[in-house]
Amino acid sequence: MSAGWATRLETISVQVPESAVDLYEQAFRSVCGTVGFFRDESNGLWQIEGVKQAGVAEGELAAALALARAISGVEPELQRQDTPADGWLARTAASFPEQRVGKRFALRGTHLPVAKPAGRLSLLIDAGVAFGSGEHGSTRGCLLALEKLAHRHPARILDVGTGSGVLAMAASLLFHRRVMAIDIEPWSARTATDNAKRNGLCHLMRVAVGDGWRQKHVRAGRPYDLVFENILARPLCAMSRRLASGLAPSGRAILSGLLPAQARMVLAAHRRSGLVLERALMEDGWATLVLKQSGYATK
């Protein structure tokens, strides 16, 4: 990842209420290589931070923030701070210890010794990748949900919004099956491809750049027995009908990237499309939903 950055980086940040988190996160992701967010316990607001090349894509950032303000009605002050590239990468590595998730998975940064923990499926992840390292509650929630589906042995697997490729890699290791992984961001697709190579999984993962269910290779692979969609609440709602039509009758979908307050909205959209809740998990303040076909859809 370090090779893709200019010498000078900056961290941009805002504080927003929970209702505006997904909009501002999406705005940051349009220009930032990495985005993170956490709840500030002192005031109840959510701090959203992103790292970008200083002075680059300023017009795109302004437009994305203006759209987030217009839709949410929230107008936070944008903070900026110079972030030396070497210092940022060092802090990222230092804050990324081995992540053990559930009983089956272990995620390790490239800065750690190569030793694999006994009895676990181990994935090696670039320490410079912030989202998808296993630390985020939505990633952990998806891995926990996947662990509970280990008995199902799905044949066709899709990961929409693959990011670092962690979920696609975990599924390919667990089931020894090929996985279609797709992300709308070329940088994310490159990261997922690099991680697949790093873990010797290129023969089991097909990574593509595209707009989820609209991508022809994704449509051609339907119906899927297992689908991951770890993205944002509003895109999840918008894709509900395409997910329902692309999921096999006995298939399961694992959805995350949503706050607990957004779970009802996301579930309602999918119920209208003929999917029902099988299981809900809460992990570090993030909701993960496991859905299945109900056999009918409302108009």
VOGU-3710 file (C-alpha; in Angstrom, 3 decimals, decimal comma):
1> msagwatrle> 0,000/0,000/0,000  2,832/2,404/0,803  3,924/2,498/-2,820  0,587/4,021/-3,803  0,902/7,046/-1,516  2,529/10,363/-2,283  5,202/11,505/0,174  2,785/13,795/1,966  -0,429/12,469/3,473  -3,133/14,092/5,549
11> tisvqvpesa> -5,792/12,777/7,884  -9,215/14,350/7,503  -11,920/13,892/10,118  -15,434/14,919/11,149  -17,680/14,212/14,125  -21,295/13,357/13,306  -24,331/11,750/14,983  -25,063/8,093/14,289  -27,730/8,941/11,713  -25,106/10,538/9,444
21> vdlyeqafrs> -22,290/8,001/9,792  -22,911/6,033/6,604  -23,265/9,173/4,455  -20,034/10,751/5,680  -18,174/7,452/5,566  -19,213/7,096/1,934  -18,054/10,672/1,260  -14,640/9,947/2,778  -14,294/6,654/0,903  -14,683/8,496/-2,405
31> vcgtvgffrd> -11,263/10,143/-1,925  -9,462/8,296/0,899  -7,427/5,125/0,613  -8,421/4,108/4,143  -11,336/5,146/6,359  -12,084/4,346/9,988  -14,656/5,471/12,515  -15,423/5,067/16,206  -17,818/6,413/18,813  -16,539/9,203/21,055
41> esnglwqieg> -17,873/8,202/24,470  -17,404/11,733/25,802  -20,097/13,243/23,565  -21,848/10,302/21,893  -20,784/11,428/18,400  -18,994/9,284/15,815  -15,500/10,278/14,703  -14,864/9,478/11,029  -11,263/9,629/9,845  -9,696/9,116/6,451
51> vkqagvaege> -6,159/9,223/5,082  -5,600/10,803/1,669  -2,860/12,363/-0,388  -2,576/16,007/0,656  -3,902/18,417/-1,958  -5,337/15,641/-4,150  -9,022/15,219/-5,132  -10,119/18,362/-3,300  -12,979/18,999/-5,719  -14,287/15,455/-5,340
61> laaalalara> -14,064/15,738/-1,555  -15,970/19,036/-1,498  -18,723/17,608/-3,710  -19,032/14,422/-1,641  -19,222/16,369/1,622  -21,798/18,761/0,156  -23,980/15,807/-0,834  -23,651/14,263/2,635  -24,626/17,579/4,233  -27,619/18,038/1,948
71> isgvepelqr> -29,014/14,564/2,598  -28,275/14,327/6,334  -28,822/17,941/7,357  -25,660/17,622/9,460  -22,856/20,144/8,882  -19,727/19,086/10,802  -16,459/20,964/10,675  -13,810/19,222/8,585  -10,520/18,818/10,446  -7,177/18,262/8,710
81> qdtpadgwla> -3,849/17,053/10,064  -0,565/16,313/8,314  0,263/12,611/8,527  3,789/11,493/7,571  3,525/8,317/5,487  6,135/6,368/7,434  4,601/7,357/10,751  1,093/6,370/9,647  2,201/2,966/8,402  4,171/2,355/11,591
91> rtaasfpeqr> 1,163/3,221/13,761  -1,076/0,996/11,638  1,292/-1,948/12,053  1,674/-1,381/15,777  -2,099/-1,283/16,274  -2,713/-4,468/14,244  -1,923/-7,458/16,446  -3,092/-10,940/15,524  -6,890/-11,046/15,411  -8,564/-14,263/16,546
101> vgkrfalrgt> -12,215/-14,383/15,555  -14,527/-17,079/16,896  -13,094/-20,588/17,037  -11,986/-20,915/13,427  -10,186/-17,816/12,152  -6,972/-15,895/12,819  -5,902/-12,792/10,896  -2,265/-11,748/11,020  -0,500/-8,677/9,672  2,510/-8,969/7,363
111> hlpvakpagr> 4,640/-7,369/10,094  4,105/-10,367/12,421  6,063/-13,640/12,487  4,816/-16,186/9,970  3,825/-18,784/12,616  0,235/-19,987/12,250  -1,934/-20,608/15,332  -2,844/-24,271/15,718  -6,396/-25,287/14,929  -7,299/-22,076/13,095
121> lsllidagva> -7,596/-20,964/9,500  -4,958/-18,248/9,273  -5,047/-15,319/6,857  -2,108/-13,003/6,238  -3,190/-9,392/5,689  -1,150/-6,355/4,646  -0,705/-4,309/7,821  -1,254/-1,148/5,788  -4,876/-2,132/5,086  -7,109/-0,578/7,733
131> fgsgehgstr> -10,561/-1,839/6,804  -10,891/-5,593/6,617  -8,044/-6,365/8,991  -10,426/-8,165/11,321  -10,479/-5,408/13,899  -13,692/-3,810/12,653  -16,904/-5,072/14,237  -18,617/-5,593/10,877  -15,780/-7,786/9,556  -15,689/-9,787/12,776
141> gcllalekla> -19,473/-10,149/12,723  -19,366/-11,555/9,188  -16,643/-14,028/10,141  -18,630/-15,165/13,180  -21,722/-15,609/11,003  -19,647/-17,545/8,459  -18,376/-19,844/11,194  -21,964/-20,709/12,142  -22,654/-21,678/8,499  -19,641/-23,990/8,249
151> hrhparildv> -21,890/-27,057/7,949  -23,650/-25,831/4,801  -20,863/-26,367/2,204  -22,029/-23,758/-0,369  -20,963/-24,333/-3,974  -21,339/-20,783/-5,351  -20,039/-17,915/-3,211  -20,066/-14,153/-3,852  -18,461/-11,304/-1,882  -19,906/-7,906/-2,869
161> gtgsgvlama> -17,749/-4,966/-1,748  -14,834/-7,259/-0,968  -12,464/-4,541/0,270  -9,312/-6,310/1,489  -10,769/-9,672/0,430  -10,840/-11,086/3,971  -14,352/-12,554/3,769  -13,796/-14,075/0,334  -10,523/-15,618/1,495  -12,067/-16,937/4,716
171> asllfhrrvm> -14,887/-18,610/2,758  -12,516/-20,127/0,204  -10,352/-21,562/3,006  -13,308/-22,838/5,012  -15,177/-24,497/2,136  -12,368/-25,085/-0,406  -14,583/-23,479/-3,026  -14,091/-20,775/-5,650  -15,332/-17,325/-4,629  -16,327/-14,400/-6,831
181> aidiepwsar> -15,141/-11,169/-5,146  -16,070/-7,750/-6,505  -15,535/-4,137/-5,474  -16,439/-0,893/-7,169  -13,056/0,616/-6,165  -10,057/-0,467/-8,284  -7,748/0,098/-5,304  -9,775/-2,345/-3,192  -9,773/-4,951/-5,953  -5,985/-4,661/-6,240
191> tatdnakrng> -5,649/-5,047/-2,474  -7,879/-8,144/-2,470  -5,867/-9,624/-5,344  -2,588/-8,971/-3,520  -3,940/-10,564/-0,338  -5,159/-13,599/-2,293  -1,653/-14,019/-3,760  -0,127/-13,567/-0,312  -2,270/-16,420/1,009  -1,921/-18,720/-1,987
201> lchlmrvavg> -5,615/-18,435/-2,841  -5,544/-17,055/-6,387  -6,797/-20,387/-7,711  -9,908/-20,050/-5,516  -10,657/-16,316/-5,859  -11,776/-14,332/-8,866  -11,499/-10,618/-8,090  -13,193/-8,078/-10,346  -13,862/-4,352/-10,438  -17,523/-3,517/-10,902
211> dgwrqkhvra> -20,800/-2,317/-9,464  -21,876/-5,398/-7,554  -24,875/-7,196/-9,019  -24,735/-5,045/-12,155  -21,442/-6,659/-13,212  -22,003/-9,268/-15,933  -19,751/-11,909/-14,359  -21,692/-11,608/-11,094  -25,022/-12,033/-12,882  -23,669/-14,993/-14,844
221> grpydlvfen> -22,772/-16,830/-11,640  -26,290/-16,817/-10,183  -27,796/-18,347/-8,148  -25,387/-18,120/-5,201  -25,457/-20,352/-2,154  -23,636/-17,798/0,006  -23,409/-14,024/-0,457  -21,486/-11,458/1,609  -22,490/-7,788/1,468  -20,418/-5,903/4,043
231> ilarplcams> -20,953/-2,350/2,828  -23,307/0,431/4,022  -26,951/0,499/5,074  -28,391/2,460/2,147  -26,612/0,494/-0,603  -27,744/-2,697/1,151  -31,355/-1,532/0,916  -30,925/-0,509/-2,717  -29,556/-3,941/-3,656  -32,154/-5,991/-1,771
241> rrlasglaps> -34,138/-7,128/-4,818  -30,999/-8,026/-6,770  -29,760/-10,032/-3,799  -33,079/-11,852/-3,484  -33,107/-12,747/-7,191  -29,480/-13,878/-7,102  -29,674/-16,033/-3,965  -30,353/-19,768/-4,322  -33,557/-21,085/-2,653  -31,510/-22,690/0,130
251> grailsgllp> -28,821/-19,989/0,144  -27,774/-17,594/2,878  -26,721/-13,935/2,736  -24,494/-12,292/5,361  -25,045/-8,514/5,547  -23,087/-6,025/7,634  -21,610/-2,542/7,648  -24,645/-1,220/9,499  -25,248/0,225/12,926  -27,852/-1,426/15,190
261> aqarmvlaah> -30,211/1,509/14,617  -30,111/0,820/10,860  -30,781/-2,916/11,114  -34,587/-2,557/11,090  -34,513/-0,426/7,936  -32,216/-2,885/6,134  -34,248/-5,890/7,245  -37,520/-4,259/6,132  -36,149/-3,654/2,632  -35,083/-7,280/2,325
271> rrsglvlera> -38,362/-8,620/3,693  -40,166/-6,773/0,919  -37,882/-8,588/-1,517  -38,688/-12,021/-0,091  -35,818/-12,535/2,365  -36,219/-13,185/6,086  -33,917/-13,000/9,081  -32,321/-16,229/10,245  -29,849/-14,769/12,726  -28,607/-11,393/13,961
281> lmedgwatlv> -25,251/-10,788/15,619  -23,913/-7,707/17,390  -20,148/-7,208/17,507  -18,424/-4,102/18,873  -21,434/-1,887/18,153  -22,091/-3,221/14,632  -24,943/-5,394/13,401  -24,603/-8,441/11,142  -27,695/-10,053/9,604  -27,948/-13,573/8,175
291> lkqsgyatk> -30,846/-13,785/5,707  -32,511/-16,605/3,761  -35,287/-16,908/1,187  -38,844/-16,805/2,547  -40,442/-18,169/-0,633  -42,378/-15,011/-1,442  -41,870/-11,298/-2,069  -44,220/-8,369/-1,568  -44,998/-5,898/-4,317
//
